[in-house]
């Protein structure tokens, strides 16, 4: 698959780059994508939810009324869940929601996500660029030049580029990651995926193992 290479001003450089069919043109595996996205969202959950049960409620341990002769049900503790202010029955407890997936399945999911985006012509290749200093306005100009200012976009860098990353950090509709931070959820959550030239070789090497 050949894709034209643009510069950061949106102009065609006249060059094309070959994207590997083994990464960008496979038959997508929907179940692998589902599992990888499910794992990503599950791993993001804090799991710190907690409600107090009757043993954890502060209150008197005195029996609140005599056992018999009251005409109502027997009751031994003011901390009982049936009373206002009592403990909660089967309340939430801290829990780890994360789970593991094998590496081959996660690679298949990422390749499926890239193939889906490529099939819908949502992948743009841009030659490597940088800024002299972090500047959000410069990054907004890049988005406008690529006609991405009104779309969710994911920029994938070949390596760490602090100036580009910091320039994009205040923008909700755009995210900048390195090729090592790429995951299925981010790929599918983006309307357009912008691959910098220097990232392509590493992406293909990582996913072709």
N, C-alpha and C positions, 0 to 999 in steps of 0.2 A: 504494500500500500504506500503510494507516494503522496506527500502533503507539501504544499508550498510553504516556504519559510518567509515570515513577515519580520520587519524590524519593529521596534517599540513605538514607532509613529504610525504603524498600520500599513506601511507601504510594502509591496511585494519586492523581495530582494532578487527575484529571478532565479533563485535556487529552490531545489526540492530535497526533502529528506525521506528516506525509505524507512517506514515503520514495519516492524516484524509482524508477519501474519500470525505467528505463534503467540503473540501477546495482544495484538490489536484487532485480530480478525478471527477469533475462535467462535465456536457455537456457545453462547452464554449458558452457564449452568445456574438456573434460577435458585435452586435449593442451596447451593454453596453461597450465593449472594445473600440469601435470607439468613443463613446461619452466621455469616460473618458480620452482617449489620446487627443482628440480634445480640451477638457477643459484644460488639462495640458499645451498644446502648446499655447493655447489662453491666459492663465494666465501669461505665460512667456513674452508675447509681451509688450513692453514699451508703445506703443501707443503715443509717443511724437512727431510724424511726424507733421510738420507745414509748410505751405507756406503762404506768405503774399498776401492778397487780396488788391483790389485797395484802400480801406480805410486805409490800413496800410503802404502803400508805401510813402517814403519821396520824395516830389516833389512839384513843384509850383501848385497852385490852379487856376492860370490865364488861361483864355480861350485862347487856343494856336493859333487860327485863327478865322477870321470872319465867321459868320454863313453861309452867302451866297456868291456866285460869285467866289468861288475858283475852281470850276469844279470837286471837290472831295467831299467825304462824310463829313458831318458836324462832328466836334470833339470839345469837351469841356474841356478835361483834358489829360495832358501828362501821367497821372497814369492809363489811360484806358488799359484794358488787350489787346487791339488790337495793342498797341505800344510796341516796344522793351523797356524793363525795367519797363513795367507796371505791375499791379497786376495779379495774376493768377486766372483764372475763376474756381470756385468750387474746389479750392485747398484742400489738406488734412488738417484736423484739429485734435488736440489732442483727443484721443478716448480711452475709457476703453473697451478692448476686452473680459474681463473676464465674465464668466457666472457660474451659480450654477447648481449643480446636487445633487439629494438627496442621503443620506448616503447608503441606501440599494442598489442603482444602482452602486455606487462606490465600495461597497464590492463585488457585483456580478462580476464587471469588474476585480478586483484584483484576485478573485478566478478563473475566467476564464483564466487569464494570467498565473497563477500558474499551472492550469490544462493543459494548452497548453504546457508549458515548461516540465511538468512531463511526458506528453504523448510522447514527443520527446526525453525523457531521458536526459534532459538538467539540471536536478537538482542534485547537489552533496551535501551530508551532511558531514560536518567536525566537529570534536569535538572542543570545545572552546579552543582558544589559545590566547596568547598575546606576546608582546615583552617587554624587559626590558627598551628599549628606542626607540624613532622613528628611523627607519632605512629602507630606501627604498630597499637596497640590500636584507635584510631579507624577505621583502614582495615579491620581485622578485623570491627569492628561493622557496617561497611557491607556486607561480604561476607555476614555472617550475616543481615542484614536483607533482602538480595537472594537469600538461599538459595544462595549460591555458595561457602560455606566449605569444601565438600567436592568442588568441581569446579574444573577449570582454567578460568581466566577471563582475558579480555583487555579492559582498559579503554582506550578511545580518547578522548583529551582534545582539545578544540578548539585549545588552545595550551599553552605551557609552564606547568606548575603544579608548582613544585618541592616544595611541602609534600605534595601527594598522591603524587607520584613517590617521594619519600624514605620516605613512610609504608609504601609497598608493597614496597620494595626487598628486605626480608628474607624475603618470602613466596615460596616456590617455586611454589605453584600459581596465582599471579596475576601479571600483568604490566601495567604502565601505559606507554602510548606516546602520542605526539601523532599527529594525522592525517597528518603528513608522514612519520612513521616506519612507517606501516602497510604491511605486505607480505603476500603470499599465504600464506607459510609460517606466520606468526603467526596469521593469521585461521583457518586450517584446524587449527592445533595447539590452539586454544582450544575448550573445551566450550561456553562462552557468550561472546558478544561484547557488551560493554557500551559503548554509544555515548552519550557526553555530548551534550546538545542542541547545544552550540556547535560540535561537530565535524561534524555532519551536512552543513551547507551547504558546508563546505570539501571534504569527501570527495566529494560529488556534483559540485562544480565541478572538482576535479582529475581525476575519472574520466569526465567527460562531454565532455572536450576532443576 
